[in-house]
Amino acid sequence: GSIPTGFVRFKTPESITLNECRVRTREVEIHYTPFLRSDSIDDAVYAFFNRLSSFFYVMSLTRNQK
């Protein structure tokens, strides 16, 4: 399937937990944005959190269908 472009309501306990992980990871990513802009952290560190939040999102979508 394709990745939804609109709002997704997560229904299963597992998908809700994975989405919460995504939300918390995005908060870390947002927190580190000023450090990235000031070259205080390596781009790879920032990219890691970005990819991790994407991973949690895709996992929450797959677990939402069960």
Disulfide bonds with the S-S distance in Angstrom:
none
